[in-house]
Amino acid sequence: MTKILDMQSIRYANLFTKITKIKTNHCFQYNNSVVFAVPRKFVMRAIGPKNKNLEKLSSIIGRKIKIVAVPEGIDDIENFVSVITHPVRFKAIEVKDREAVISANAQSKASLIGKGKCRLEQMENILEQYFGIRKVKIK
């Protein structure tokens, strides 16, 4: 499970550590949001009392911020993807031979794919880094 961080992601991760006092190397972008992945036991602490840390990060970065638990295996894929794609809902995720198939209704399909397949490509990159999945299909 190799993570690829660019300079902007490193800056975001450093800012996250400075504000929340929780160190993370898991930072990526999806649908104009910045997503930080922290160990499950630190999620609530990272969010802060009354969402204080989320609001502070969001105001500094100028984008929506999401905090998710680092997945502990392929069993966590559905929860991980649902938090990242929220408020878009999907029915289920099936994983077979390094390929994920996401089942969704027509409106959710459009939101998951995005204009010019931009969100689909972002999702493929994220799932490849965390789960080793090479291809994502939306059904």
C-alpha positions in Angstrom: 0.0 0.0 0.0 2.1 2.9 -1.3 0.8 6.5 -0.9 1.7 9.2 -3.3 1.8 12.7 -1.8 2.4 15.8 -3.8 3.7 19.0 -2.2 0.1 20.4 -1.7 -1.0 17.3 0.1 2.1 17.5 2.3 1.3 21.1 3.2 -2.3 20.1 4.0 -1.1 17.1 6.2 1.3 19.4 8.1 -1.5 22.0 8.7 -3.8 19.1 9.8 -1.2 17.9 12.3 -0.6 21.5 13.6 -4.4 22.1 14.2 -5.5 18.6 15.4 -2.3 17.4 17.0 -2.8 14.1 15.1 -0.1 13.1 12.6 -1.3 11.7 9.3 0.3 10.9 6.0 -3.0 10.1 4.4 -4.3 13.2 2.5 -6.0 13.2 -0.8 -8.5 15.2 -2.8 -11.9 14.1 -4.1 -14.6 16.3 -5.7 -13.0 19.6 -4.6 -12.8 18.3 -1.0 -9.7 17.6 1.0 -9.9 14.2 2.7 -7.7 13.2 5.7 -7.5 9.6 6.8 -6.6 9.0 10.4 -6.6 5.8 12.6 -10.1 4.9 13.7 -9.5 5.7 17.3 -8.5 9.3 16.5 -11.4 10.3 14.2 -13.5 12.1 16.8 -10.5 13.8 18.3 -9.5 15.0 14.8 -13.0 16.4 14.2 -12.8 18.3 17.5 -15.4 19.4 19.9 -18.4 20.9 18.1 -16.5 20.4 14.7 -14.0 23.1 15.8 -11.0 21.5 14.0 -13.0 20.8 10.8 -14.3 24.4 10.6 -10.8 25.9 11.3 -9.2 23.7 8.6 -12.0 24.5 6.1 -11.6 28.2 6.6 -7.8 28.2 6.2 -7.8 25.9 3.2 -10.9 27.3 1.7 -12.4 23.9 0.7 -14.6 21.3 2.3 -12.8 19.0 4.7 -13.6 15.3 5.4 -12.0 13.1 8.0 -12.2 9.3 7.5 -10.8 6.3 9.3 -7.9 4.6 7.6 -9.3 1.3 6.2 -8.0 -1.8 7.9 -8.7 -4.1 4.9 -10.9 -4.8 1.9 -13.9 -5.3 4.3 -13.8 -1.5 5.1 -14.1 -0.5 1.4 -17.9 0.2 1.4 -17.8 2.4 4.5 -14.6 4.2 3.3 -16.1 5.0 -0.1 -19.5 6.1 1.4 -17.8 8.7 3.6 -15.7 10.0 0.8 -18.6 10.3 -1.7 -21.1 11.6 0.9 -23.9 13.0 0.2 -24.0 10.8 -3.0 -25.4 7.4 -2.1 -24.8 4.1 -3.8 -26.3 0.6 -3.3 -23.3 -1.6 -3.0 -19.7 -2.3 -3.9 -18.5 -5.6 -5.3 -14.8 -6.4 -5.5 -13.5 -9.1 -7.8 -9.9 -9.6 -9.0 -8.6 -6.1 -8.4 -11.8 -4.5 -9.9 -14.5 -2.7 -8.0 -18.1 -2.4 -9.3 -20.2 0.3 -7.6 -24.0 -0.1 -8.0 -26.0 3.1 -8.0 -29.1 4.7 -9.3 -29.0 6.9 -12.4 -28.6 10.3 -10.6 -25.9 8.9 -8.3 -24.1 7.3 -11.3 -23.7 10.8 -12.9 -22.4 12.2 -9.6 -19.9 9.3 -9.1 -18.6 9.6 -12.7 -18.4 13.4 -12.9 -17.9 15.6 -15.9 -15.2 14.1 -18.2 -14.9 11.1 -15.8 -12.9 13.2 -13.4 -14.5 11.8 -10.2 -14.2 8.3 -11.5 -10.5 8.7 -12.1 -10.0 10.2 -8.7 -11.8 7.3 -7.1 -9.6 4.8 -9.1 -6.5 6.5 -7.8 -7.8 6.5 -4.2 -8.9 2.8 -4.3 -5.6 1.8 -5.9 -3.6 3.4 -3.2 -5.6 2.0 -0.3 -6.9 -1.4 -1.6 -4.8 -2.2 -4.7 -7.9 -2.0 -7.0 -6.9 -1.1 -10.5 -10.3 -0.5 -12.2 -13.6 1.0 -10.9 -16.9 0.5 -12.8 -20.2 2.3 -12.1 -23.3 0.2 -12.7 
